[in-house]
Amino acid sequence: MMQRGDVQMWEKVKASNPSMGVCEISAAIGRLWRELGPEDKQRHNDEYTLDKVLSCSTCVPAQLAFRAVKSDILSY
């Protein structure tokens, strides 16, 4: 499943390279990911985890409380 940032990156790569096919876009995004530093990768993974938790359709009270402080966590 593609996440919010993945879709945005896909659209950005496709817009700058309209002749690229699906496989080429995937390869380009993979290269960009490998070039990221550990801090940037961790930030992306943290945002992915938050999105995954917050998209839960059957959230427990602890998840709802976590949702309330999401903006504070992401502003690091």
PDB file of N, H, CA, C and O in Angstrom:
ATOM      1  N   MET A   1       0.842  -1.185   0.000  1.00  0.00           N
ATOM      2  CA  MET A   1       0.000   0.000   0.000  1.00  0.00           C
ATOM      3  C   MET A   1       0.886   1.247   0.000  1.00  0.00           C
ATOM      4  O   MET A   1       1.809   1.362   0.806  1.00  0.00           O
ATOM      5  N   MET A   2       0.603   2.156  -0.891  1.00  0.00           N
ATOM      6  H   MET A   2      -0.147   2.062  -1.546  1.00  0.00           H
ATOM      7  CA  MET A   2       1.379   3.388  -0.951  1.00  0.00           C
ATOM      8  C   MET A   2       0.855   4.379   0.082  1.00  0.00           C
ATOM      9  O   MET A   2      -0.352   4.536   0.262  1.00  0.00           O
ATOM     10  N   GLN A   3       1.774   5.029   0.741  1.00  0.00           N
ATOM     11  H   GLN A   3       2.755   4.901   0.594  1.00  0.00           H
ATOM     12  CA  GLN A   3       1.427   6.026   1.739  1.00  0.00           C
ATOM     13  C   GLN A   3       1.423   7.416   1.109  1.00  0.00           C
ATOM     14  O   GLN A   3       1.812   7.595  -0.045  1.00  0.00           O
ATOM     15  N   ARG A   4       0.978   8.382   1.883  1.00  0.00           N
ATOM     16  H   ARG A   4       0.662   8.236   2.821  1.00  0.00           H
ATOM     17  CA  ARG A   4       0.859   9.762   1.420  1.00  0.00           C
ATOM     18  C   ARG A   4       2.141  10.253   0.767  1.00  0.00           C
ATOM     19  O   ARG A   4       2.101  10.767  -0.350  1.00  0.00           O
ATOM     20  N   GLY A   5       3.270  10.106   1.436  1.00  0.00           N
ATOM     21  H   GLY A   5       3.302   9.688   2.344  1.00  0.00           H
ATOM     22  CA  GLY A   5       4.540  10.579   0.900  1.00  0.00           C
ATOM     23  C   GLY A   5       4.963   9.830  -0.348  1.00  0.00           C
ATOM     24  O   GLY A   5       5.578  10.401  -1.248  1.00  0.00           O
ATOM     25  N   ASP A   6       4.627   8.536  -0.399  1.00  0.00           N
ATOM     26  H   ASP A   6       4.127   8.072   0.332  1.00  0.00           H
ATOM     27  CA  ASP A   6       4.973   7.728  -1.563  1.00  0.00           C
ATOM     28  C   ASP A   6       4.237   8.223  -2.799  1.00  0.00           C
ATOM     29  O   ASP A   6       4.824   8.323  -3.876  1.00  0.00           O
ATOM     30  N   VAL A   7       2.972   8.527  -2.647  1.00  0.00           N
ATOM     31  H   VAL A   7       2.496   8.445  -1.772  1.00  0.00           H
ATOM     32  CA  VAL A   7       2.169   9.018  -3.774  1.00  0.00           C
ATOM     33  C   VAL A   7       2.706  10.366  -4.240  1.00  0.00           C
ATOM     34  O   VAL A   7       2.804  10.620  -5.440  1.00  0.00           O
ATOM     35  N   GLN A   8       3.050  11.221  -3.293  1.00  0.00           N
ATOM     36  H   GLN A   8       2.970  11.014  -2.318  1.00  0.00           H
ATOM     37  CA  GLN A   8       3.593  12.531  -3.662  1.00  0.00           C
ATOM     38  C   GLN A   8       4.914  12.383  -4.408  1.00  0.00           C
ATOM     39  O   GLN A   8       5.155  13.082  -5.392  1.00  0.00           O
ATOM     40  N   MET A   9       5.768  11.477  -3.944  1.00  0.00           N
ATOM     41  H   MET A   9       5.572  10.909  -3.145  1.00  0.00           H
ATOM     42  CA  MET A   9       7.052  11.262  -4.611  1.00  0.00           C
ATOM     43  C   MET A   9       6.835  10.684  -6.003  1.00  0.00           C
ATOM     44  O   MET A   9       7.498  11.082  -6.961  1.00  0.00           O
ATOM     45  N   TRP A  10       5.902   9.744  -6.107  1.00  0.00           N
ATOM     46  H   TRP A  10       5.363   9.421  -5.329  1.00  0.00           H
ATOM     47  CA  TRP A  10       5.599   9.134  -7.409  1.00  0.00           C
ATOM     48  C   TRP A  10       5.178  10.210  -8.416  1.00  0.00           C
ATOM     49  O   TRP A  10       5.661  10.252  -9.547  1.00  0.00           O
ATOM     50  N   GLU A  11       4.260  11.080  -7.967  1.00  0.00           N
ATOM     51  H   GLU A  11       3.868  11.046  -7.048  1.00  0.00           H
ATOM     52  CA  GLU A  11       3.772  12.142  -8.849  1.00  0.00           C
ATOM     53  C   GLU A  11       4.883  13.116  -9.228  1.00  0.00           C
ATOM     54  O   GLU A  11       4.933  13.589 -10.363  1.00  0.00           O
ATOM     55  N   LYS A  12       5.764  13.414  -8.297  1.00  0.00           N
ATOM     56  H   LYS A  12       5.724  13.030  -7.375  1.00  0.00           H
ATOM     57  CA  LYS A  12       6.869  14.346  -8.560  1.00  0.00           C
ATOM     58  C   LYS A  12       7.827  13.756  -9.605  1.00  0.00           C
ATOM     59  O   LYS A  12       8.217  14.443 -10.549  1.00  0.00           O
ATOM     60  N   VAL A  13       8.204  12.485  -9.434  1.00  0.00           N
ATOM     61  H   VAL A  13       7.888  11.926  -8.667  1.00  0.00           H
ATOM     62  CA  VAL A  13       9.114  11.841 -10.385  1.00  0.00           C
ATOM     63  C   VAL A  13       8.446  11.737 -11.753  1.00  0.00           C
ATOM     64  O   VAL A  13       9.081  12.006 -12.772  1.00  0.00           O
ATOM     65  N   LYS A  14       7.178  11.352 -11.786  1.00  0.00           N
ATOM     66  H   LYS A  14       6.661  11.133 -10.958  1.00  0.00           H
ATOM     67  CA  LYS A  14       6.456  11.213 -13.053  1.00  0.00           C
ATOM     68  C   LYS A  14       6.343  12.560 -13.773  1.00  0.00           C
ATOM     69  O   LYS A  14       6.485  12.624 -14.994  1.00  0.00           O
ATOM     70  N   ALA A  15       6.087  13.643 -13.013  1.00  0.00           N
ATOM     71  H   ALA A  15       5.971  13.591 -12.021  1.00  0.00           H
ATOM     72  CA  ALA A  15       5.948  14.967 -13.618  1.00  0.00           C
ATOM     73  C   ALA A  15       7.265  15.437 -14.232  1.00  0.00           C
ATOM     74  O   ALA A  15       7.265  16.076 -15.284  1.00  0.00           O
ATOM     75  N   SER A  16       8.392  15.125 -13.578  1.00  0.00           N
ATOM     76  H   SER A  16       8.392  14.606 -12.723  1.00  0.00           H
ATOM     77  CA  SER A  16       9.663  15.565 -14.133  1.00  0.00           C
ATOM     78  C   SER A  16      10.205  14.639 -15.221  1.00  0.00           C
ATOM     79  O   SER A  16      11.136  14.995 -15.944  1.00  0.00           O
ATOM     80  N   ASN A  17       9.611  13.441 -15.330  1.00  0.00           N
ATOM     81  H   ASN A  17       8.855  13.151 -14.743  1.00  0.00           H
ATOM     82  CA  ASN A  17      10.047  12.480 -16.350  1.00  0.00           C
ATOM     83  C   ASN A  17       8.820  11.806 -16.958  1.00  0.00           C
ATOM     84  O   ASN A  17       8.588  10.623 -16.706  1.00  0.00           O
ATOM     85  N   PRO A  18       8.027  12.531 -17.758  1.00  0.00           N
ATOM     86  CA  PRO A  18       6.761  11.986 -18.253  1.00  0.00           C
ATOM     87  C   PRO A  18       6.904  10.754 -19.142  1.00  0.00           C
ATOM     88  O   PRO A  18       5.938  10.012 -19.321  1.00  0.00           O
ATOM     89  N   SER A  19       8.074  10.527 -19.694  1.00  0.00           N
ATOM     90  H   SER A  19       8.858  11.130 -19.548  1.00  0.00           H
ATOM     91  CA  SER A  19       8.238   9.365 -20.570  1.00  0.00           C
ATOM     92  C   SER A  19       8.573   8.086 -19.799  1.00  0.00           C
ATOM     93  O   SER A  19       8.609   7.004 -20.386  1.00  0.00           O
ATOM     94  N   MET A  20       8.815   8.199 -18.510  1.00  0.00           N
ATOM     95  H   MET A  20       8.786   9.078 -18.034  1.00  0.00           H
ATOM     96  CA  MET A  20       9.170   7.026 -17.701  1.00  0.00           C
ATOM     97  C   MET A  20       7.976   6.104 -17.513  1.00  0.00           C
ATOM     98  O   MET A  20       6.840   6.553 -17.363  1.00  0.00           O
ATOM     99  N   GLY A  21       8.254   4.816 -17.524  1.00  0.00           N
ATOM    100  H   GLY A  21       9.177   4.451 -17.645  1.00  0.00           H
ATOM    101  CA  GLY A  21       7.233   3.822 -17.233  1.00  0.00           C
ATOM    102  C   GLY A  21       7.202   3.501 -15.747  1.00  0.00           C
ATOM    103  O   GLY A  21       7.975   4.053 -14.964  1.00  0.00           O
ATOM    104  N   VAL A  22       6.314   2.614 -15.371  1.00  0.00           N
ATOM    105  H   VAL A  22       5.685   2.166 -16.007  1.00  0.00           H
ATOM    106  CA  VAL A  22       6.128   2.244 -13.963  1.00  0.00           C
ATOM    107  C   VAL A  22       7.423   1.713 -13.350  1.00  0.00           C
ATOM    108  O   VAL A  22       7.814   2.130 -12.260  1.00  0.00           O
ATOM    109  N   CYS A  23       8.084   0.796 -14.050  1.00  0.00           N
ATOM    110  H   CYS A  23       7.767   0.457 -14.935  1.00  0.00           H
ATOM    111  CA  CYS A  23       9.317   0.196 -13.519  1.00  0.00           C
ATOM    112  C   CYS A  23      10.420   1.231 -13.360  1.00  0.00           C
ATOM    113  O   CYS A  23      11.166   1.201 -12.381  1.00  0.00           O
ATOM    114  N   GLU A  24      10.526   2.137 -14.306  1.00  0.00           N
ATOM    115  H   GLU A  24       9.920   2.162 -15.101  1.00  0.00           H
ATOM    116  CA  GLU A  24      11.564   3.171 -14.236  1.00  0.00           C
ATOM    117  C   GLU A  24      11.302   4.144 -13.087  1.00  0.00           C
ATOM    118  O   GLU A  24      12.234   4.573 -12.407  1.00  0.00           O
ATOM    119  N   ILE A  25      10.045   4.486 -12.877  1.00  0.00           N
ATOM    120  H   ILE A  25       9.288   4.138 -13.430  1.00  0.00           H
ATOM    121  CA  ILE A  25       9.708   5.382 -11.763  1.00  0.00           C
ATOM    122  C   ILE A  25      10.031   4.698 -10.442  1.00  0.00           C
ATOM    123  O   ILE A  25      10.598   5.319  -9.543  1.00  0.00           O
ATOM    124  N   SER A  26       9.677   3.427 -10.319  1.00  0.00           N
ATOM    125  H   SER A  26       9.217   2.923 -11.050  1.00  0.00           H
ATOM    126  CA  SER A  26       9.981   2.680  -9.091  1.00  0.00           C
ATOM    127  C   SER A  26      11.478   2.629  -8.841  1.00  0.00           C
ATOM    128  O   SER A  26      11.927   2.803  -7.708  1.00  0.00           O
ATOM    129  N   ALA A  27      12.257   2.389  -9.901  1.00  0.00           N
ATOM    130  H   ALA A  27      11.892   2.248 -10.822  1.00  0.00           H
ATOM    131  CA  ALA A  27      13.711   2.340  -9.764  1.00  0.00           C
ATOM    132  C   ALA A  27      14.269   3.699  -9.338  1.00  0.00           C
ATOM    133  O   ALA A  27      15.172   3.768  -8.504  1.00  0.00           O
ATOM    134  N   ALA A  28      13.736   4.769  -9.906  1.00  0.00           N
ATOM    135  H   ALA A  28      13.003   4.714 -10.583  1.00  0.00           H
ATOM    136  CA  ALA A  28      14.200   6.120  -9.555  1.00  0.00           C
ATOM    137  C   ALA A  28      13.897   6.429  -8.097  1.00  0.00           C
ATOM    138  O   ALA A  28      14.737   6.994  -7.397  1.00  0.00           O
ATOM    139  N   ILE A  29      12.708   6.066  -7.633  1.00  0.00           N
ATOM    140  H   ILE A  29      12.026   5.606  -8.202  1.00  0.00           H
ATOM    141  CA  ILE A  29      12.342   6.303  -6.234  1.00  0.00           C
ATOM    142  C   ILE A  29      13.228   5.461  -5.319  1.00  0.00           C
ATOM    143  O   ILE A  29      13.634   5.921  -4.252  1.00  0.00           O
ATOM    144  N   GLY A  30      13.525   4.241  -5.729  1.00  0.00           N
ATOM    145  H   GLY A  30      13.195   3.867  -6.596  1.00  0.00           H
ATOM    146  CA  GLY A  30      14.435   3.389  -4.952  1.00  0.00           C
ATOM    147  C   GLY A  30      15.815   4.002  -4.823  1.00  0.00           C
ATOM    148  O   GLY A  30      16.417   3.971  -3.750  1.00  0.00           O
ATOM    149  N   ARG A  31      16.322   4.563  -5.927  1.00  0.00           N
ATOM    150  H   ARG A  31      15.832   4.588  -6.799  1.00  0.00           H
ATOM    151  CA  ARG A  31      17.626   5.236  -5.875  1.00  0.00           C
ATOM    152  C   ARG A  31      17.592   6.426  -4.921  1.00  0.00           C
ATOM    153  O   ARG A  31      18.520   6.627  -4.138  1.00  0.00           O
ATOM    154  N   LEU A  32      16.516   7.215  -4.989  1.00  0.00           N
ATOM    155  H   LEU A  32      15.762   7.051  -5.625  1.00  0.00           H
ATOM    156  CA  LEU A  32      16.390   8.361  -4.089  1.00  0.00           C
ATOM    157  C   LEU A  32      16.364   7.921  -2.633  1.00  0.00           C
ATOM    158  O   LEU A  32      16.960   8.575  -1.778  1.00  0.00           O
ATOM    159  N   TRP A  33      15.677   6.815  -2.341  1.00  0.00           N
ATOM    160  H   TRP A  33      15.193   6.283  -3.036  1.00  0.00           H
ATOM    161  CA  TRP A  33      15.600   6.292  -0.977  1.00  0.00           C
ATOM    162  C   TRP A  33      16.987   5.875  -0.484  1.00  0.00           C
ATOM    163  O   TRP A  33      17.370   6.178   0.646  1.00  0.00           O
ATOM    164  N   ARG A  34      17.733   5.178  -1.343  1.00  0.00           N
ATOM    165  H   ARG A  34      17.421   4.932  -2.261  1.00  0.00           H
ATOM    166  CA  ARG A  34      19.065   4.720  -0.941  1.00  0.00           C
ATOM    167  C   ARG A  34      20.017   5.895  -0.703  1.00  0.00           C
ATOM    168  O   ARG A  34      20.964   5.775   0.075  1.00  0.00           O
ATOM    169  N   GLU A  35      19.776   7.018  -1.360  1.00  0.00           N
ATOM    170  H   GLU A  35      19.007   7.116  -1.992  1.00  0.00           H
ATOM    171  CA  GLU A  35      20.632   8.189  -1.186  1.00  0.00           C
ATOM    172  C   GLU A  35      20.294   8.989   0.077  1.00  0.00           C
ATOM    173  O   GLU A  35      21.089   9.825   0.505  1.00  0.00           O
ATOM    174  N   LEU A  36      19.137   8.744   0.670  1.00  0.00           N
ATOM    175  H   LEU A  36      18.491   8.064   0.322  1.00  0.00           H
ATOM    176  CA  LEU A  36      18.765   9.460   1.890  1.00  0.00           C
ATOM    177  C   LEU A  36      19.671   9.062   3.049  1.00  0.00           C
ATOM    178  O   LEU A  36      20.130   7.923   3.133  1.00  0.00           O
ATOM    179  N   GLY A  37      19.917  10.006   3.927  1.00  0.00           N
ATOM    180  H   GLY A  37      19.544  10.931   3.859  1.00  0.00           H
ATOM    181  CA  GLY A  37      20.689   9.717   5.129  1.00  0.00           C
ATOM    182  C   GLY A  37      19.820   9.019   6.166  1.00  0.00           C
ATOM    183  O   GLY A  37      18.597   8.986   6.030  1.00  0.00           O
ATOM    184  N   PRO A  38      20.436   8.467   7.194  1.00  0.00           N
ATOM    185  CA  PRO A  38      19.688   7.727   8.218  1.00  0.00           C
ATOM    186  C   PRO A  38      18.640   8.572   8.941  1.00  0.00           C
ATOM    187  O   PRO A  38      17.570   8.068   9.283  1.00  0.00           O
ATOM    188  N   GLU A  39      18.933   9.841   9.173  1.00  0.00           N
ATOM    189  H   GLU A  39      19.802  10.251   8.895  1.00  0.00           H
ATOM    190  CA  GLU A  39      17.968  10.702   9.865  1.00  0.00           C
ATOM    191  C   GLU A  39      16.716  10.923   9.021  1.00  0.00           C
ATOM    192  O   GLU A  39      15.598  10.880   9.535  1.00  0.00           O
ATOM    193  N   ASP A  40      16.909  11.159   7.726  1.00  0.00           N
ATOM    194  H   ASP A  40      17.817  11.193   7.309  1.00  0.00           H
ATOM    195  CA  ASP A  40      15.763  11.362   6.830  1.00  0.00           C
ATOM    196  C   ASP A  40      14.935  10.080   6.709  1.00  0.00           C
ATOM    197  O   ASP A  40      13.705  10.124   6.685  1.00  0.00           O
ATOM    198  N   LYS A  41      15.628   8.938   6.633  1.00  0.00           N
ATOM    199  H   LYS A  41      16.627   8.902   6.653  1.00  0.00           H
ATOM    200  CA  LYS A  41      14.903   7.666   6.564  1.00  0.00           C
ATOM    201  C   LYS A  41      14.097   7.434   7.837  1.00  0.00           C
ATOM    202  O   LYS A  41      12.958   6.971   7.778  1.00  0.00           O
ATOM    203  N   GLN A  42      14.693   7.757   8.995  1.00  0.00           N
ATOM    204  H   GLN A  42      15.618   8.132   9.043  1.00  0.00           H
ATOM    205  CA  GLN A  42      13.980   7.559  10.262  1.00  0.00           C
ATOM    206  C   GLN A  42      12.762   8.463  10.340  1.00  0.00           C
ATOM    207  O   GLN A  42      11.703   8.046  10.809  1.00  0.00           O
ATOM    208  N   ARG A  43      12.908   9.691   9.884  1.00  0.00           N
ATOM    209  H   ARG A  43      13.768  10.030   9.503  1.00  0.00           H
ATOM    210  CA  ARG A  43      11.771  10.625   9.898  1.00  0.00           C
ATOM    211  C   ARG A  43      10.630  10.089   9.023  1.00  0.00           C
ATOM    212  O   ARG A  43       9.467  10.122   9.423  1.00  0.00           O
ATOM    213  N   HIS A  44      10.973   9.596   7.833  1.00  0.00           N
ATOM    214  H   HIS A  44      11.919   9.569   7.509  1.00  0.00           H
ATOM    215  CA  HIS A  44       9.968   9.020   6.934  1.00  0.00           C
ATOM    216  C   HIS A  44       9.294   7.817   7.603  1.00  0.00           C
ATOM    217  O   HIS A  44       8.071   7.688   7.561  1.00  0.00           O
ATOM    218  N   ASN A  45      10.092   6.940   8.218  1.00  0.00           N
ATOM    219  H   ASN A  45      11.086   7.045   8.252  1.00  0.00           H
ATOM    220  CA  ASN A  45       9.532   5.764   8.873  1.00  0.00           C
ATOM    221  C   ASN A  45       8.635   6.144  10.053  1.00  0.00           C
ATOM    222  O   ASN A  45       7.611   5.503  10.291  1.00  0.00           O
ATOM    223  N   ASP A  46       9.025   7.189  10.789  1.00  0.00           N
ATOM    224  H   ASP A  46       9.857   7.709  10.596  1.00  0.00           H
ATOM    225  CA  ASP A  46       8.190   7.662  11.904  1.00  0.00           C
ATOM    226  C   ASP A  46       6.851   8.169  11.388  1.00  0.00           C
ATOM    227  O   ASP A  46       5.807   7.855  11.960  1.00  0.00           O
ATOM    228  N   GLU A  47       6.871   8.944  10.320  1.00  0.00           N
ATOM    229  H   GLU A  47       7.719   9.199   9.855  1.00  0.00           H
ATOM    230  CA  GLU A  47       5.629   9.464   9.741  1.00  0.00           C
ATOM    231  C   GLU A  47       4.757   8.327   9.212  1.00  0.00           C
ATOM    232  O   GLU A  47       3.535   8.358   9.357  1.00  0.00           O
ATOM    233  N   TYR A  48       5.389   7.323   8.599  1.00  0.00           N
ATOM    234  H   TYR A  48       6.382   7.298   8.482  1.00  0.00           H
ATOM    235  CA  TYR A  48       4.646   6.159   8.109  1.00  0.00           C
ATOM    236  C   TYR A  48       3.959   5.439   9.267  1.00  0.00           C
ATOM    237  O   TYR A  48       2.785   5.082   9.175  1.00  0.00           O
ATOM    238  N   THR A  49       4.698   5.229  10.356  1.00  0.00           N
ATOM    239  H   THR A  49       5.653   5.519  10.430  1.00  0.00           H
ATOM    240  CA  THR A  49       4.132   4.538  11.516  1.00  0.00           C
ATOM    241  C   THR A  49       2.964   5.321  12.098  1.00  0.00           C
ATOM    242  O   THR A  49       1.937   4.740  12.449  1.00  0.00           O
ATOM    243  N   LEU A  50       3.117   6.641  12.201  1.00  0.00           N
ATOM    244  H   LEU A  50       3.952   7.113  11.916  1.00  0.00           H
ATOM    245  CA  LEU A  50       2.024   7.464  12.709  1.00  0.00           C
ATOM    246  C   LEU A  50       0.800   7.378  11.809  1.00  0.00           C
ATOM    247  O   LEU A  50      -0.320   7.218  12.294  1.00  0.00           O
ATOM    248  N   ASP A  51       1.008   7.483  10.510  1.00  0.00           N
ATOM    249  H   ASP A  51       1.918   7.613  10.116  1.00  0.00           H
ATOM    250  CA  ASP A  51      -0.116   7.386   9.569  1.00  0.00           C
ATOM    251  C   ASP A  51      -0.804   6.034   9.690  1.00  0.00           C
ATOM    252  O   ASP A  51      -2.030   5.947   9.623  1.00  0.00           O
ATOM    253  N   LYS A  52      -0.017   4.982   9.869  1.00  0.00           N
ATOM    254  H   LYS A  52       0.979   5.052   9.923  1.00  0.00           H
ATOM    255  CA  LYS A  52      -0.572   3.635   9.988  1.00  0.00           C
ATOM    256  C   LYS A  52      -1.438   3.517  11.246  1.00  0.00           C
ATOM    257  O   LYS A  52      -2.538   2.965  11.200  1.00  0.00           O
ATOM    258  N   VAL A  53      -0.941   4.032  12.355  1.00  0.00           N
ATOM    259  H   VAL A  53      -0.048   4.480  12.393  1.00  0.00           H
ATOM    260  CA  VAL A  53      -1.700   3.982  13.610  1.00  0.00           C
ATOM    261  C   VAL A  53      -2.952   4.841  13.514  1.00  0.00           C
ATOM    262  O   VAL A  53      -4.027   4.440  13.959  1.00  0.00           O
ATOM    263  N   LEU A  54      -2.805   6.024  12.933  1.00  0.00           N
ATOM    264  H   LEU A  54      -1.932   6.350  12.572  1.00  0.00           H
ATOM    265  CA  LEU A  54      -3.920   6.965  12.905  1.00  0.00           C
ATOM    266  C   LEU A  54      -4.991   6.618  11.882  1.00  0.00           C
ATOM    267  O   LEU A  54      -6.093   7.163  11.935  1.00  0.00           O
ATOM    268  N   SER A  55      -4.685   5.723  10.954  1.00  0.00           N
ATOM    269  H   SER A  55      -3.790   5.280  10.911  1.00  0.00           H
ATOM    270  CA  SER A  55      -5.698   5.337   9.980  1.00  0.00           C
ATOM    271  C   SER A  55      -6.510   4.135  10.449  1.00  0.00           C
ATOM    272  O   SER A  55      -7.362   3.633   9.716  1.00  0.00           O
ATOM    273  N   CYS A  56      -6.253   3.686  11.638  1.00  0.00           N
ATOM    274  H   CYS A  56      -5.561   4.094  12.234  1.00  0.00           H
ATOM    275  CA  CYS A  56      -6.959   2.533  12.202  1.00  0.00           C
ATOM    276  C   CYS A  56      -8.451   2.846  12.334  1.00  0.00           C
ATOM    277  O   CYS A  56      -8.835   3.860  12.916  1.00  0.00           O
ATOM    278  N   SER A  57      -9.281   1.961  11.786  1.00  0.00           N
ATOM    279  H   SER A  57      -8.969   1.137  11.313  1.00  0.00           H
ATOM    280  CA  SER A  57     -10.727   2.207  11.845  1.00  0.00           C
ATOM    281  C   SER A  57     -11.340   1.744  13.165  1.00  0.00           C
ATOM    282  O   SER A  57     -12.460   2.136  13.491  1.00  0.00           O
ATOM    283  N   THR A  58     -10.634   0.930  13.919  1.00  0.00           N
ATOM    284  H   THR A  58      -9.724   0.611  13.655  1.00  0.00           H
ATOM    285  CA  THR A  58     -11.140   0.449  15.213  1.00  0.00           C
ATOM    286  C   THR A  58     -10.160   0.821  16.315  1.00  0.00           C
ATOM    287  O   THR A  58      -9.680  -0.041  17.051  1.00  0.00           O
ATOM    288  N   CYS A  59      -9.869   2.104  16.421  1.00  0.00           N
ATOM    289  H   CYS A  59     -10.259   2.804  15.823  1.00  0.00           H
ATOM    290  CA  CYS A  59      -8.875   2.583  17.374  1.00  0.00           C
ATOM    291  C   CYS A  59      -9.307   2.358  18.821  1.00  0.00           C
ATOM    292  O   CYS A  59     -10.475   2.527  19.172  1.00  0.00           O
ATOM    293  N   VAL A  60      -8.358   1.982  19.635  1.00  0.00           N
ATOM    294  H   VAL A  60      -7.409   1.845  19.351  1.00  0.00           H
ATOM    295  CA  VAL A  60      -8.580   1.860  21.073  1.00  0.00           C
ATOM    296  C   VAL A  60      -8.325   3.226  21.688  1.00  0.00           C
ATOM    297  O   VAL A  60      -7.729   4.082  21.034  1.00  0.00           O
ATOM    298  N   PRO A  61      -8.756   3.463  22.929  1.00  0.00           N
ATOM    299  CA  PRO A  61      -8.575   4.782  23.551  1.00  0.00           C
ATOM    300  C   PRO A  61      -7.139   5.302  23.519  1.00  0.00           C
ATOM    301  O   PRO A  61      -6.926   6.500  23.331  1.00  0.00           O
ATOM    302  N   ALA A  62      -6.161   4.431  23.696  1.00  0.00           N
ATOM    303  H   ALA A  62      -6.334   3.458  23.849  1.00  0.00           H
ATOM    304  CA  ALA A  62      -4.770   4.891  23.670  1.00  0.00           C
ATOM    305  C   ALA A  62      -4.405   5.443  22.293  1.00  0.00           C
ATOM    306  O   ALA A  62      -3.659   6.418  22.193  1.00  0.00           O
ATOM    307  N   GLN A  63      -4.921   4.833  21.244  1.00  0.00           N
ATOM    308  H   GLN A  63      -5.526   4.041  21.325  1.00  0.00           H
ATOM    309  CA  GLN A  63      -4.641   5.334  19.899  1.00  0.00           C
ATOM    310  C   GLN A  63      -5.330   6.671  19.663  1.00  0.00           C
ATOM    311  O   GLN A  63      -4.776   7.548  19.001  1.00  0.00           O
ATOM    312  N   LEU A  64      -6.529   6.829  20.201  1.00  0.00           N
ATOM    313  H   LEU A  64      -6.979   6.116  20.739  1.00  0.00           H
ATOM    314  CA  LEU A  64      -7.225   8.104  20.066  1.00  0.00           C
ATOM    315  C   LEU A  64      -6.471   9.218  20.782  1.00  0.00           C
ATOM    316  O   LEU A  64      -6.398  10.343  20.289  1.00  0.00           O
ATOM    317  N   ALA A  65      -5.906   8.898  21.957  1.00  0.00           N
ATOM    318  H   ALA A  65      -5.965   7.983  22.358  1.00  0.00           H
ATOM    319  CA  ALA A  65      -5.108   9.889  22.682  1.00  0.00           C
ATOM    320  C   ALA A  65      -3.851  10.225  21.887  1.00  0.00           C
ATOM    321  O   ALA A  65      -3.432  11.382  21.829  1.00  0.00           O
ATOM    322  N   PHE A  66      -3.264   9.222  21.285  1.00  0.00           N
ATOM    323  H   PHE A  66      -3.603   8.283  21.332  1.00  0.00           H
ATOM    324  CA  PHE A  66      -2.073   9.425  20.474  1.00  0.00           C
ATOM    325  C   PHE A  66      -2.391  10.323  19.286  1.00  0.00           C
ATOM    326  O   PHE A  66      -1.591  11.183  18.919  1.00  0.00           O
ATOM    327  N   ARG A  67      -3.543  10.124  18.695  1.00  0.00           N
ATOM    328  H   ARG A  67      -4.193   9.425  18.993  1.00  0.00           H
ATOM    329  CA  ARG A  67      -3.986  10.955  17.570  1.00  0.00           C
ATOM    330  C   ARG A  67      -4.045  12.420  17.978  1.00  0.00           C
ATOM    331  O   ARG A  67      -3.737  13.304  17.179  1.00  0.00           O
ATOM    332  N   ALA A  68      -4.441  12.676  19.219  1.00  0.00           N
ATOM    333  H   ALA A  68      -4.692  11.958  19.868  1.00  0.00           H
ATOM    334  CA  ALA A  68      -4.584  14.048  19.695  1.00  0.00           C
ATOM    335  C   ALA A  68      -3.250  14.786  19.752  1.00  0.00           C
ATOM    336  O   ALA A  68      -3.223  16.014  19.663  1.00  0.00           O
ATOM    337  N   VAL A  69      -2.141  14.057  19.901  1.00  0.00           N
ATOM    338  H   VAL A  69      -2.163  13.060  19.974  1.00  0.00           H
ATOM    339  CA  VAL A  69      -0.836  14.709  20.026  1.00  0.00           C
ATOM    340  C   VAL A  69       0.043  14.528  18.792  1.00  0.00           C
ATOM    341  O   VAL A  69       1.237  14.822  18.842  1.00  0.00           O
ATOM    342  N   LYS A  70      -0.521  14.054  17.695  1.00  0.00           N
ATOM    343  H   LYS A  70      -1.491  13.815  17.654  1.00  0.00           H
ATOM    344  CA  LYS A  70       0.261  13.786  16.488  1.00  0.00           C
ATOM    345  C   LYS A  70       1.031  15.016  16.015  1.00  0.00           C
ATOM    346  O   LYS A  70       2.212  14.908  15.686  1.00  0.00           O
ATOM    347  N   SER A  71       0.406  16.147  15.977  1.00  0.00           N
ATOM    348  H   SER A  71      -0.553  16.235  16.245  1.00  0.00           H
ATOM    349  CA  SER A  71       1.067  17.335  15.443  1.00  0.00           C
ATOM    350  C   SER A  71       2.274  17.720  16.307  1.00  0.00           C
ATOM    351  O   SER A  71       3.265  18.228  15.782  1.00  0.00           O
ATOM    352  N   ASP A  72       2.204  17.488  17.612  1.00  0.00           N
ATOM    353  H   ASP A  72       1.399  17.076  18.038  1.00  0.00           H
ATOM    354  CA  ASP A  72       3.338  17.788  18.484  1.00  0.00           C
ATOM    355  C   ASP A  72       4.495  16.842  18.188  1.00  0.00           C
ATOM    356  O   ASP A  72       5.652  17.263  18.196  1.00  0.00           O
ATOM    357  N   ILE A  73       4.208  15.600  17.934  1.00  0.00           N
ATOM    358  H   ILE A  73       3.268  15.258  17.928  1.00  0.00           H
ATOM    359  CA  ILE A  73       5.253  14.603  17.673  1.00  0.00           C
ATOM    360  C   ILE A  73       5.943  14.890  16.347  1.00  0.00           C
ATOM    361  O   ILE A  73       7.165  14.780  16.249  1.00  0.00           O
ATOM    362  N   LEU A  74       5.177  15.254  15.328  1.00  0.00           N
ATOM    363  H   LEU A  74       4.184  15.343  15.407  1.00  0.00           H
ATOM    364  CA  LEU A  74       5.759  15.482  14.008  1.00  0.00           C
ATOM    365  C   LEU A  74       6.528  16.792  13.895  1.00  0.00           C
ATOM    366  O   LEU A  74       7.231  17.009  12.908  1.00  0.00           O
ATOM    367  N   SER A  75       6.407  17.653  14.872  1.00  0.00           N
ATOM    368  H   SER A  75       5.836  17.477  15.674  1.00  0.00           H
ATOM    369  CA  SER A  75       7.069  18.956  14.761  1.00  0.00           C
ATOM    370  C   SER A  75       8.476  18.946  15.342  1.00  0.00           C
ATOM    371  O   SER A  75       8.995  20.005  15.696  1.00  0.00           O
ATOM    372  N   TYR A  76       9.110  17.776  15.452  1.00  0.00           N
ATOM    373  H   TYR A  76       8.688  16.916  15.165  1.00  0.00           H
ATOM    374  CA  TYR A  76      10.468  17.723  15.993  1.00  0.00           C
ATOM    375  C   TYR A  76      11.470  18.161  15.017  1.00  0.00           C
ATOM    376  O   TYR A  76      12.663  18.174  15.320  1.00  0.00           O
TER     377      TYR A  76
END
